Amino acid sequence: MQAGNSDESSSADATGNITFLTPTADAVKILSLNDLVISLTEDVYEYLAKQYAILDDGHAENPLKRHRQNNGRNCQGTLKSKTHLDKMMGYLKYPPADTCCRVNLISSSVDEVVAELTNHLKEQNSNYSYSIKQHEKIEDLVVIRGGSSQSSTGMDELYLFNSPQKVSSTRIEENELQLSALKKRRGRGWPMTHRVVVVDRFCGEAVLRGANIFVKGIICADAGIWKGEEIAVYADIRLSKSKSLTRGLLLENYSGRCVFLGIGISCCKRSEYFSQSTGIGVRMTQTAGPPQPPLNGVLGGKMML
């Protein structure tokens, strides 16, 4: 399975594996979550579609036997099953709306965990309100769901964009950049409203589940970032065969593919991203997807994610 882009050049070999053409050394491709596609080899896609076709044959006593009797439909997924599979693959691009926490009933209780989580999230001064409830059927499971944002930009819409949709109070002034650098930045598609940090893929996945960004996860950043500045956050999603990035790279030297994750507040200046070994580098305030609470190290021993 690979993450790609619908308009990116690709080819398929004899086995059906989809390969993406390597971008030129100076190329930058900036995507939104909505731009991503999940690509499967043809044999895997047909196998999964066939499984949905089996289920689609109804709730007979033996649906598999009935399926095999239906004019060889066991050999190929139906149009309906492929449509369902395509829809499911589309949903895989986006983070889930709920965060589920399993309560350790030996050392705590559901009511205690709900109360402590409520207090913890109130102290975070988040743009969001959260609903924290016991699961309707699983007695030791607590479900957290984010509510509406106090911000004018709805988070559920950010997944459609590859850059911030509002002007930061700390925006880049055009007179800060030389004319050549200004043209290059605009040509590559980086936002002119915010300075930028790029994190690695694993850090990016954690951000979409509510995590803030630790300094170790930052691999590339604009020059001149200072503590307290509002910045745009991207995740590098280069293919596994691509050349790895040198940590500490200036944004103007970045090449590859990245996806927009949201907006955060820098907790330190740029040099400290790469000189410190621990600590939070960026505190996220808006993410491209359903709001998720940061729960790293919260209520250890009483619950687990």
C-alpha positions, 0 to 999 in steps of 0.5 A: 500500500502506498500513498500517492497523488491522483495526478502524479505520473505513475506506471505499472509493471507486469506484476501490477505494482504501481510505481511513482516516477521520482521527482527531479532534485529540485521538485516540491509537491505540496498536497492536502490530505484530500489529495492523497490516494491509497494505491493497491496492486491489482491482485490485492484490490481484486481479492478485497473486492471479492470479499465484499462481494461474498458479504454482499451475497446476503445473509444466507445460511452459507453465504460463501456457498451461495456466492460460488454458485452465482455465475463465477462471481467468486473470481471477480468483485462486483461493481457494487463491492468495488464501489464500497471498497473504493469508499473504504479506501477513501476513508483511510486518508482521514483520522478517526473522529474518536479517541478510545482509551481502555481503563485499567479497572485494577488501579482505577475506575471508568468514572475516575478516568472520565473525571481526570480526563475532563479536568486535564483537557480543560487545563489545555486551553484548547480551541475545542470542547470534548465529549468524554463518555463511557462506551455504550457496550464496552464497560472499560472503554472511554470514548473522547470526541472533539466538538466545535472549534472556537476558531473562525476556520473549521478544522473539518475543512482544512483537509481540503487545503495544502496551506493555511487559510488565514493570515497569521499575525506573524506572517512573513513580510515580503521585505524579509526575503530577497526577490529571488527567494520570494519568487522561488518560495511562491513558485514552489507553493509554500505559504506566504502567510506562515513560516513552515516546519516539515516533520517526518512521517511518523511524527505526522501520523501522531499529529493527526491523532492529537499529538504535539510535535517534539523537537526530534520529529522536526526535520526541516524548517524555515529560517527565522522562526522564533518562540511564540510564532504561529507556523504551518506544519507539513509531513514529509511523505517521500517514498521509501526508496527516495533519498532521506533528508538531512535533519536541520535542512533549510526549507528553501533546500527541501525537495520531495512530497509533503502533506499539510497537517495544520497550524501550531505555535512554535515553543522555541526558536529554530536553532533549538529544534535541532540543538535540543534532544527533548522537549516540545517544538510545536504545540498544535492549535489546528489540525487537518481533521477531526480534533484530537486531544494530546494524551501522551503520558496522561494517566499512565497506569490508569488507562491506555490508548 
